[in-house]
């Protein structure tokens, strides 16, 4: 049996550290206003993992949580304010932001919530109006 890859991540100050193991369920970019406002950027580069693949290895006591809706429980470090991850309970997935795991080979495959974009991207990847049907969205694709 092949050994699964493990990648290390941390918040901005390093007080919160985590690992992700194996392969994510999906990788891509989210353009929704919530992700943009939370990240203070035009898009969020996401890696979605099953909960068992994400382990906080240090500083769990420094993690705070905010959820504007039940869809997304956003987590950050109380020391530095660095964003760490978002739990998505309805999908049983955790978004560990790609920038938090710098040595992970991020290979985006999709853009979601592209109808809300403020930064058009011509990269040849599919542009979902909202989410794929399997995640409760319309499954509609938009042009680049």
VMD Tcl script that builds the backbone (N, CA, C; Angstrom):
set m [mol new atoms 432]
animate dup $m
set s [atomselect $m all]
$s set {name element resname resid chain x y z} {
  {N N UNK 1 A 0.840 -1.176 0.000}
  {CA C UNK 1 A 0.000 0.000 0.000}
  {C C UNK 1 A 0.887 1.241 0.000}
  {N N UNK 2 A 0.572 2.193 -0.867}
  {CA C UNK 2 A 1.355 3.416 -0.979}
  {C C UNK 2 A 1.103 4.313 0.231}
  {N N UNK 3 A 2.163 4.969 0.678}
  {CA C UNK 3 A 2.052 5.874 1.802}
  {C C UNK 3 A 1.382 7.173 1.357}
  {N N UNK 4 A 0.439 7.668 2.149}
  {CA C UNK 4 A -0.240 8.910 1.806}
  {C C UNK 4 A 0.651 10.105 2.132}
  {N N UNK 5 A 0.571 11.114 1.276}
  {CA C UNK 5 A 1.350 12.324 1.488}
  {C C UNK 5 A 0.714 13.169 2.591}
  {N N UNK 6 A 1.573 13.802 3.371}
  {CA C UNK 6 A 1.148 14.688 4.444}
  {C C UNK 6 A 1.763 16.057 4.187}
  {N N UNK 7 A 0.942 17.093 4.284}
  {CA C UNK 7 A 1.409 18.461 4.088}
  {C C UNK 7 A 1.116 19.270 5.337}
  {N N UNK 8 A 2.067 20.106 5.708}
  {CA C UNK 8 A 1.948 20.946 6.902}
  {C C UNK 8 A 1.448 22.330 6.537}
  {N N UNK 9 A 0.668 22.893 7.454}
  {CA C UNK 9 A 0.183 24.251 7.283}
  {C C UNK 9 A 0.156 24.972 8.609}
  {N N UNK 10 A -0.034 26.280 8.533}
  {CA C UNK 10 A -0.122 27.068 9.760}
  {C C UNK 10 A -0.777 28.408 9.494}
  {N N UNK 11 A -1.176 29.052 10.588}
  {CA C UNK 11 A -1.701 30.405 10.497}
  {C C UNK 11 A -0.545 31.367 10.245}
  {N N UNK 12 A -0.827 32.637 10.178}
  {CA C UNK 12 A 0.157 33.676 9.870}
  {C C UNK 12 A 1.316 33.703 10.878}
  {N N UNK 13 A 1.010 33.540 12.182}
  {CA C UNK 13 A 2.054 33.606 13.210}
  {C C UNK 13 A 2.624 32.247 13.584}
  {N N UNK 14 A 1.988 31.168 13.153}
  {CA C UNK 14 A 2.466 29.826 13.462}
  {C C UNK 14 A 1.924 29.237 14.752}
  {N N UNK 15 A 1.091 29.977 15.491}
  {CA C UNK 15 A 0.524 29.448 16.736}
  {C C UNK 15 A -0.402 28.265 16.476}
  {N N UNK 16 A -1.114 28.301 15.345}
  {CA C UNK 16 A -1.979 27.187 14.939}
  {C C UNK 16 A -1.269 26.453 13.809}
  {N N UNK 17 A -1.080 25.151 14.000}
  {CA C UNK 17 A -0.464 24.327 12.967}
  {C C UNK 17 A -1.379 23.150 12.666}
  {N N UNK 18 A -1.326 22.689 11.429}
  {CA C UNK 18 A -2.193 21.588 11.016}
  {C C UNK 18 A -1.504 20.746 9.962}
  {N N UNK 19 A -2.081 19.585 9.712}
  {CA C UNK 19 A -1.657 18.741 8.598}
  {C C UNK 19 A -2.888 18.363 7.784}
  {N N UNK 20 A -2.650 18.141 6.503}
  {CA C UNK 20 A -3.653 17.542 5.629}
  {C C UNK 20 A -2.995 16.288 5.053}
  {N N UNK 21 A -3.778 15.233 4.938}
  {CA C UNK 21 A -3.242 13.942 4.508}
  {C C UNK 21 A -4.015 13.418 3.319}
  {N N UNK 22 A -3.268 12.910 2.327}
  {CA C UNK 22 A -3.895 12.309 1.157}
  {C C UNK 22 A -4.150 13.331 0.072}
  {N N UNK 23 A -5.305 13.197 -0.555}
  {CA C UNK 23 A -5.702 14.080 -1.652}
  {C C UNK 23 A -7.007 14.784 -1.289}
  {N N UNK 24 A -7.149 16.046 -1.664}
  {CA C UNK 24 A -8.408 16.740 -1.390}
  {C C UNK 24 A -9.530 16.219 -2.288}
  {N N UNK 25 A -10.759 16.454 -1.860}
  {CA C UNK 25 A -11.931 16.086 -2.664}
  {C C UNK 25 A -12.055 16.999 -3.879}
  {N N UNK 26 A -11.604 18.249 -3.740}
  {CA C UNK 26 A -11.674 19.219 -4.837}
  {C C UNK 26 A -10.736 20.384 -4.540}
  {N N UNK 27 A -10.356 21.062 -5.614}
  {CA C UNK 27 A -9.539 22.277 -5.507}
  {C C UNK 27 A -10.045 23.264 -6.550}
  {N N UNK 28 A -10.037 24.526 -6.191}
  {CA C UNK 28 A -10.466 25.528 -7.153}
  {C C UNK 28 A -10.499 26.904 -6.541}
  {N N UNK 29 A -11.335 27.743 -7.154}
  {CA C UNK 29 A -11.460 29.134 -6.740}
  {C C UNK 29 A -12.917 29.450 -6.460}
  {N N UNK 30 A -13.174 30.132 -5.354}
  {CA C UNK 30 A -14.523 30.594 -5.049}
  {C C UNK 30 A -14.562 32.105 -5.213}
  {N N UNK 31 A -15.605 32.589 -5.884}
  {CA C UNK 31 A -15.772 34.013 -6.174}
  {C C UNK 31 A -16.929 34.639 -5.397}
  {N N UNK 32 A -17.525 33.914 -4.449}
  {CA C UNK 32 A -18.697 34.457 -3.750}
  {C C UNK 32 A -18.314 35.648 -2.880}
  {N N UNK 33 A -19.284 36.501 -2.617}
  {CA C UNK 33 A -19.018 37.706 -1.833}
  {C C UNK 33 A -18.573 37.365 -0.415}
  {N N UNK 34 A -19.096 36.292 0.170}
  {CA C UNK 34 A -18.672 35.916 1.527}
  {C C UNK 34 A -17.190 35.564 1.564}
  {N N UNK 35 A -16.730 34.765 0.620}
  {CA C UNK 35 A -15.301 34.414 0.583}
  {C C UNK 35 A -14.445 35.647 0.308}
  {N N UNK 36 A -14.911 36.496 -0.581}
  {CA C UNK 36 A -14.145 37.718 -0.894}
  {C C UNK 36 A -14.047 38.624 0.328}
  {N N UNK 37 A -15.169 38.841 1.004}
  {CA C UNK 37 A -15.164 39.719 2.173}
  {C C UNK 37 A -14.342 39.122 3.311}
  {N N UNK 38 A -14.458 37.816 3.526}
  {CA C UNK 38 A -13.708 37.147 4.585}
  {C C UNK 38 A -12.208 37.201 4.318}
  {N N UNK 39 A -11.813 36.956 3.073}
  {CA C UNK 39 A -10.386 36.896 2.748}
  {C C UNK 39 A -9.779 38.261 2.439}
  {N N UNK 40 A -10.624 39.260 2.235}
  {CA C UNK 40 A -10.167 40.595 1.818}
  {C C UNK 40 A -9.421 40.512 0.493}
  {N N UNK 41 A -9.859 39.608 -0.366}
  {CA C UNK 41 A -9.261 39.440 -1.682}
  {C C UNK 41 A -10.331 39.201 -2.725}
  {N N UNK 42 A -9.966 39.214 -3.994}
  {CA C UNK 42 A -10.961 39.049 -5.056}
  {C C UNK 42 A -11.452 37.614 -5.239}
  {N N UNK 43 A -10.710 36.626 -4.729}
  {CA C UNK 43 A -11.114 35.210 -4.827}
  {C C UNK 43 A -10.529 34.445 -3.649}
  {N N UNK 44 A -11.049 33.252 -3.405}
  {CA C UNK 44 A -10.500 32.338 -2.400}
  {C C UNK 44 A -10.023 31.083 -3.119}
  {N N UNK 45 A -8.753 30.739 -2.948}
  {CA C UNK 45 A -8.224 29.480 -3.479}
  {C C UNK 45 A -8.489 28.399 -2.437}
  {N N UNK 46 A -9.360 27.433 -2.790}
  {CA C UNK 46 A -9.775 26.432 -1.814}
  {C C UNK 46 A -9.215 25.045 -2.113}
  {N N UNK 47 A -9.041 24.297 -1.023}
  {CA C UNK 47 A -8.779 22.857 -1.110}
  {C C UNK 47 A -9.773 22.216 -0.142}
  {N N UNK 48 A -10.643 21.367 -0.641}
  {CA C UNK 48 A -11.687 20.747 0.179}
  {C C UNK 48 A -11.278 19.332 0.578}
  {N N UNK 49 A -11.305 19.081 1.872}
  {CA C UNK 49 A -10.832 17.808 2.429}
  {C C UNK 49 A -11.913 17.143 3.260}
  {N N UNK 50 A -11.932 15.807 3.295}
  {CA C UNK 50 A -12.776 15.127 4.278}
  {C C UNK 50 A -12.251 15.473 5.681}
  {N N UNK 51 A -13.120 15.620 6.652}
  {CA C UNK 51 A -12.667 16.004 7.994}
  {C C UNK 51 A -11.562 15.111 8.570}
  {N N UNK 52 A -11.590 13.826 8.286}
  {CA C UNK 52 A -10.566 12.923 8.834}
  {C C UNK 52 A -9.171 13.212 8.283}
  {N N UNK 53 A -9.077 13.929 7.164}
  {CA C UNK 53 A -7.786 14.234 6.545}
  {C C UNK 53 A -7.142 15.496 7.113}
  {N N UNK 54 A -7.878 16.248 7.938}
  {CA C UNK 54 A -7.382 17.517 8.485}
  {C C UNK 54 A -7.187 17.355 9.991}
  {N N UNK 55 A -5.974 17.630 10.451}
  {CA C UNK 55 A -5.669 17.522 11.882}
  {C C UNK 55 A -4.981 18.791 12.353}
  {N N UNK 56 A -5.520 19.400 13.394}
  {CA C UNK 56 A -4.832 20.511 14.044}
  {C C UNK 56 A -3.797 19.865 14.961}
  {N N UNK 57 A -2.532 20.162 14.723}
  {CA C UNK 57 A -1.441 19.521 15.474}
  {C C UNK 57 A -0.892 20.405 16.587}
  {N N UNK 58 A -1.220 21.678 16.556}
  {CA C UNK 58 A -0.752 22.605 17.593}
  {C C UNK 58 A -1.670 23.821 17.612}
  {N N UNK 59 A -1.973 24.285 18.820}
  {CA C UNK 59 A -2.673 25.550 18.968}
  {C C UNK 59 A -4.176 25.525 18.792}
  {N N UNK 60 A -4.809 24.390 18.996}
  {CA C UNK 60 A -6.274 24.339 18.856}
  {C C UNK 60 A -6.957 25.362 19.760}
  {N N UNK 61 A -6.345 25.649 20.906}
  {CA C UNK 61 A -6.922 26.617 21.836}
  {C C UNK 61 A -6.887 28.049 21.290}
  {N N UNK 62 A -6.128 28.276 20.231}
  {CA C UNK 62 A -6.041 29.602 19.621}
  {C C UNK 62 A -7.028 29.792 18.467}
  {N N UNK 63 A -7.812 28.771 18.166}
  {CA C UNK 63 A -8.735 28.853 17.037}
  {C C UNK 63 A -10.075 29.425 17.479}
  {N N UNK 64 A -10.528 30.435 16.759}
  {CA C UNK 64 A -11.856 31.010 16.963}
  {C C UNK 64 A -12.697 30.691 15.730}
  {N N UNK 65 A -14.017 30.724 15.904}
  {CA C UNK 65 A -14.936 30.367 14.820}
  {C C UNK 65 A -16.024 31.428 14.686}
  {N N UNK 66 A -16.374 31.701 13.448}
  {CA C UNK 66 A -17.503 32.585 13.154}
  {C C UNK 66 A -18.301 31.945 12.024}
  {N N UNK 67 A -19.615 31.922 12.170}
  {CA C UNK 67 A -20.443 31.463 11.058}
  {C C UNK 67 A -21.625 32.400 10.876}
  {N N UNK 68 A -21.556 33.095 9.741}
  {CA C UNK 68 A -22.630 33.996 9.334}
  {C C UNK 68 A -23.859 33.180 8.948}
  {N N UNK 69 A -23.602 32.009 8.343}
  {CA C UNK 69 A -24.659 31.055 7.998}
  {C C UNK 69 A -24.207 29.673 8.464}
  {N N UNK 70 A -25.118 28.741 8.475}
  {CA C UNK 70 A -24.763 27.373 8.867}
  {C C UNK 70 A -23.936 26.665 7.799}
  {N N UNK 71 A -23.865 27.216 6.603}
  {CA C UNK 71 A -23.114 26.593 5.512}
  {C C UNK 71 A -21.606 26.619 5.748}
  {N N UNK 72 A -21.108 27.687 6.383}
  {CA C UNK 72 A -19.666 27.878 6.503}
  {C C UNK 72 A -19.284 28.331 7.905}
  {N N UNK 73 A -18.449 27.528 8.564}
  {CA C UNK 73 A -17.921 27.867 9.878}
  {C C UNK 73 A -16.451 28.246 9.686}
  {N N UNK 74 A -16.183 29.538 9.642}
  {CA C UNK 74 A -14.848 30.058 9.320}
  {C C UNK 74 A -13.988 30.100 10.578}
  {N N UNK 75 A -12.731 29.675 10.436}
  {CA C UNK 75 A -11.833 29.553 11.588}
  {C C UNK 75 A -10.562 30.352 11.360}
  {N N UNK 76 A -10.112 31.000 12.431}
  {CA C UNK 76 A -8.906 31.815 12.357}
  {C C UNK 76 A -8.162 31.749 13.677}
  {N N UNK 77 A -6.930 32.232 13.660}
  {CA C UNK 77 A -6.088 32.271 14.852}
  {C C UNK 77 A -6.420 33.519 15.665}
  {N N UNK 78 A -6.700 33.332 16.958}
  {CA C UNK 78 A -7.000 34.454 17.841}
  {C C UNK 78 A -5.764 35.305 18.122}
  {N N UNK 79 A -4.573 34.754 17.932}
  {CA C UNK 79 A -3.337 35.523 18.175}
  {C C UNK 79 A -3.064 36.520 17.059}
  {N N UNK 80 A -3.053 36.035 15.822}
  {CA C UNK 80 A -2.627 36.879 14.698}
  {C C UNK 80 A -3.760 37.262 13.755}
  {N N UNK 81 A -4.912 36.629 13.893}
  {CA C UNK 81 A -6.026 36.892 12.988}
  {C C UNK 81 A -5.919 36.146 11.672}
  {N N UNK 82 A -4.860 35.349 11.507}
  {CA C UNK 82 A -4.667 34.603 10.270}
  {C C UNK 82 A -5.768 33.572 10.054}
  {N N UNK 83 A -6.324 33.587 8.856}
  {CA C UNK 83 A -7.375 32.631 8.515}
  {C C UNK 83 A -6.756 31.259 8.309}
  {N N UNK 84 A -7.462 30.223 8.753}
  {CA C UNK 84 A -6.917 28.870 8.715}
  {C C UNK 84 A -7.757 27.948 7.838}
  {N N UNK 85 A -9.065 27.891 8.086}
  {CA C UNK 85 A -9.916 26.948 7.352}
  {C C UNK 85 A -11.372 27.317 7.529}
  {N N UNK 86 A -12.222 26.670 6.728}
  {CA C UNK 86 A -13.668 26.799 6.860}
  {C C UNK 86 A -14.272 25.407 6.843}
  {N N UNK 87 A -15.053 25.094 7.872}
  {CA C UNK 87 A -15.792 23.835 7.894}
  {C C UNK 87 A -17.117 24.052 7.169}
  {N N UNK 88 A -17.473 23.081 6.315}
  {CA C UNK 88 A -18.753 23.100 5.601}
  {C C UNK 88 A -19.536 21.856 6.045}
  {N N UNK 89 A -20.284 21.960 7.157}
  {CA C UNK 89 A -20.954 20.787 7.726}
  {C C UNK 89 A -21.905 20.070 6.773}
  {N N UNK 90 A -22.647 20.799 5.961}
  {CA C UNK 90 A -23.625 20.160 5.070}
  {C C UNK 90 A -22.956 19.269 4.032}
  {N N UNK 91 A -21.726 19.593 3.681}
  {CA C UNK 91 A -20.994 18.807 2.681}
  {C C UNK 91 A -19.999 17.841 3.321}
  {N N UNK 92 A -19.845 17.905 4.641}
  {CA C UNK 92 A -18.836 17.098 5.351}
  {C C UNK 92 A -17.457 17.304 4.734}
  {N N UNK 93 A -17.110 18.578 4.514}
  {CA C UNK 93 A -15.814 18.943 3.946}
  {C C UNK 93 A -15.242 20.142 4.699}
  {N N UNK 94 A -13.918 20.228 4.688}
  {CA C UNK 94 A -13.210 21.354 5.284}
  {C C UNK 94 A -12.359 22.010 4.208}
  {N N UNK 95 A -12.524 23.307 4.058}
  {CA C UNK 95 A -11.704 24.088 3.133}
  {C C UNK 95 A -10.482 24.574 3.898}
  {N N UNK 96 A -9.329 23.991 3.595}
  {CA C UNK 96 A -8.069 24.513 4.114}
  {C C UNK 96 A -7.534 25.400 3.000}
  {N N UNK 97 A -7.464 26.694 3.277}
  {CA C UNK 97 A -7.085 27.654 2.250}
  {C C UNK 97 A -5.724 27.279 1.666}
  {N N UNK 98 A -5.614 27.321 0.356}
  {CA C UNK 98 A -4.395 26.885 -0.329}
  {C C UNK 98 A -3.150 27.594 0.201}
  {N N UNK 99 A -3.258 28.864 0.548}
  {CA C UNK 99 A -2.098 29.615 1.036}
  {C C UNK 99 A -1.618 29.142 2.406}
  {N N UNK 100 A -2.486 28.459 3.153}
  {CA C UNK 100 A -2.134 27.970 4.485}
  {C C UNK 100 A -1.217 26.748 4.403}
  {N N UNK 101 A -1.279 26.022 3.276}
  {CA C UNK 101 A -0.449 24.816 3.085}
  {C C UNK 101 A 0.483 25.049 1.883}
  {N N UNK 102 A 1.509 25.872 2.064}
  {CA C UNK 102 A 2.313 26.370 0.942}
  {C C UNK 102 A 3.031 25.310 0.113}
  {N N UNK 103 A 3.360 24.165 0.674}
  {CA C UNK 103 A 4.072 23.143 -0.111}
  {C C UNK 103 A 3.126 22.149 -0.788}
  {N N UNK 104 A 1.827 22.314 -0.567}
  {CA C UNK 104 A 0.843 21.459 -1.225}
  {C C UNK 104 A 0.748 21.863 -2.692}
  {N N UNK 105 A 0.793 20.909 -3.611}
  {CA C UNK 105 A 0.722 21.236 -5.050}
  {C C UNK 105 A -0.713 21.575 -5.487}
  {N N UNK 106 A -1.077 22.827 -5.334}
  {CA C UNK 106 A -2.421 23.301 -5.655}
  {C C UNK 106 A -2.649 23.238 -7.159}
  {N N UNK 107 A -3.675 22.470 -7.570}
  {CA C UNK 107 A -4.036 22.324 -8.976}
  {C C UNK 107 A -5.530 22.569 -9.102}
  {N N UNK 108 A -5.933 23.821 -9.278}
  {CA C UNK 108 A -7.359 24.132 -9.345}
  {C C UNK 108 A -8.015 23.471 -10.542}
  {N N UNK 109 A -9.274 23.066 -10.358}
  {CA C UNK 109 A -10.010 22.402 -11.430}
  {C C UNK 109 A -11.299 23.114 -11.801}
  {N N UNK 110 A -11.711 24.107 -10.993}
  {CA C UNK 110 A -13.018 24.723 -11.205}
  {C C UNK 110 A -13.079 26.092 -10.522}
  {N N UNK 111 A -13.954 26.935 -11.038}
  {CA C UNK 111 A -14.330 28.189 -10.378}
  {C C UNK 111 A -15.775 28.015 -9.942}
  {N N UNK 112 A -16.105 28.358 -8.688}
  {CA C UNK 112 A -17.491 28.300 -8.220}
  {C C UNK 112 A -17.973 29.715 -7.907}
  {N N UNK 113 A -19.287 29.882 -7.960}
  {CA C UNK 113 A -19.933 31.177 -7.729}
  {C C UNK 113 A -19.377 32.257 -8.653}
  {N N UNK 114 A -19.131 31.874 -9.903}
  {CA C UNK 114 A -18.506 32.800 -10.848}
  {C C UNK 114 A -19.430 33.958 -11.230}
  {N N UNK 115 A -20.745 33.813 -11.041}
  {CA C UNK 115 A -21.649 34.918 -11.360}
  {C C UNK 115 A -21.390 36.101 -10.442}
  {N N UNK 116 A -20.688 35.906 -9.315}
  {CA C UNK 116 A -20.393 36.989 -8.380}
  {C C UNK 116 A -18.988 37.563 -8.563}
  {N N UNK 117 A -18.255 37.092 -9.550}
  {CA C UNK 117 A -16.851 37.473 -9.660}
  {C C UNK 117 A -16.631 38.969 -9.829}
  {N N UNK 118 A -15.525 39.431 -9.285}
  {CA C UNK 118 A -15.053 40.790 -9.513}
  {C C UNK 118 A -13.701 40.746 -10.235}
  {N N UNK 119 A -13.238 39.530 -10.524}
  {CA C UNK 119 A -11.961 39.337 -11.207}
  {C C UNK 119 A -12.125 38.235 -12.244}
  {N N UNK 120 A -12.363 38.621 -13.482}
  {CA C UNK 120 A -12.513 37.649 -14.563}
  {C C UNK 120 A -11.183 36.935 -14.773}
  {N N UNK 121 A -11.251 35.627 -14.964}
  {CA C UNK 121 A -10.040 34.827 -15.151}
  {C C UNK 121 A -10.184 33.983 -16.403}
  {N N UNK 122 A -9.253 34.107 -17.307}
  {CA C UNK 122 A -9.253 33.311 -18.539}
  {C C UNK 122 A -8.157 32.253 -18.403}
  {N N UNK 123 A -8.527 31.145 -17.749}
  {CA C UNK 123 A -7.564 30.082 -17.488}
  {C C UNK 123 A -8.007 28.731 -18.043}
  {N N UNK 124 A -9.145 28.710 -18.760}
  {CA C UNK 124 A -9.630 27.478 -19.359}
  {C C UNK 124 A -10.368 26.549 -18.408}
  {N N UNK 125 A -10.464 26.898 -17.136}
  {CA C UNK 125 A -11.181 26.054 -16.175}
  {C C UNK 125 A -12.678 26.312 -16.255}
  {N N UNK 126 A -13.505 25.314 -15.936}
  {CA C UNK 126 A -14.952 25.521 -15.931}
  {C C UNK 126 A -15.350 26.606 -14.922}
  {N N UNK 127 A -16.315 27.421 -15.311}
  {CA C UNK 127 A -16.818 28.507 -14.469}
  {C C UNK 127 A -18.258 28.188 -14.078}
  {N N UNK 128 A -18.461 27.676 -12.863}
  {CA C UNK 128 A -19.795 27.341 -12.363}
  {C C UNK 128 A -20.531 28.619 -11.973}
  {N N UNK 129 A -21.787 28.739 -12.404}
  {CA C UNK 129 A -22.607 29.890 -11.995}
  {C C UNK 129 A -22.635 29.969 -10.468}
  {N N UNK 130 A -22.918 28.847 -9.827}
  {CA C UNK 130 A -22.930 28.759 -8.365}
  {C C UNK 130 A -22.096 27.556 -7.956}
  {N N UNK 131 A -22.736 26.400 -7.736}
  {CA C UNK 131 A -22.017 25.176 -7.375}
  {C C UNK 131 A -22.405 24.057 -8.336}
  {N N UNK 132 A -21.599 23.013 -8.394}
  {CA C UNK 132 A -22.012 21.832 -9.154}
  {C C UNK 132 A -23.313 21.260 -8.570}
  {N N UNK 133 A -24.078 20.567 -9.400}
  {CA C UNK 133 A -25.343 19.969 -8.943}
  {C C UNK 133 A -25.143 19.063 -7.738}
  {N N UNK 134 A -24.050 18.307 -7.727}
  {CA C UNK 134 A -23.781 17.375 -6.628}
  {C C UNK 134 A -23.641 18.092 -5.282}
  {N N UNK 135 A -23.383 19.403 -5.321}
  {CA C UNK 135 A -23.238 20.175 -4.086}
  {C C UNK 135 A -24.443 21.087 -3.849}
  {N N UNK 136 A -25.536 20.832 -4.565}
  {CA C UNK 136 A -26.762 21.595 -4.371}
  {C C UNK 136 A -26.904 22.828 -5.233}
  {N N UNK 137 A -26.006 23.014 -6.189}
  {CA C UNK 137 A -26.072 24.165 -7.071}
  {C C UNK 137 A -26.829 23.851 -8.343}
  {N N UNK 138 A -26.824 24.812 -9.257}
  {CA C UNK 138 A -27.527 24.640 -10.530}
  {C C UNK 138 A -26.743 23.770 -11.505}
  {N N UNK 139 A -25.418 23.751 -11.347}
  {CA C UNK 139 A -24.571 23.050 -12.317}
  {C C UNK 139 A -24.343 23.832 -13.595}
  {N N UNK 140 A -24.929 25.033 -13.684}
  {CA C UNK 140 A -24.792 25.851 -14.897}
  {C C UNK 140 A -23.373 26.385 -15.031}
  {N N UNK 141 A -22.867 26.340 -16.269}
  {CA C UNK 141 A -21.549 26.881 -16.572}
  {C C UNK 141 A -21.689 28.247 -17.236}
  {N N UNK 142 A -20.763 29.138 -16.953}
  {CA C UNK 142 A -20.734 30.468 -17.553}
  {C C UNK 142 A -19.509 30.577 -18.461}
  {N N UNK 143 A -19.586 31.468 -19.439}
  {CA C UNK 143 A -18.407 31.664 -20.308}
  {C C UNK 143 A -17.303 32.389 -19.553}
  {N N UNK 144 A -16.075 32.203 -20.078}
  {CA C UNK 144 A -14.948 32.919 -19.481}
  {C C UNK 144 A -15.114 34.396 -19.739}
}
mol reanalyze $m
mol bondsrecalc $m
mol representation Tube
mol addrep $m
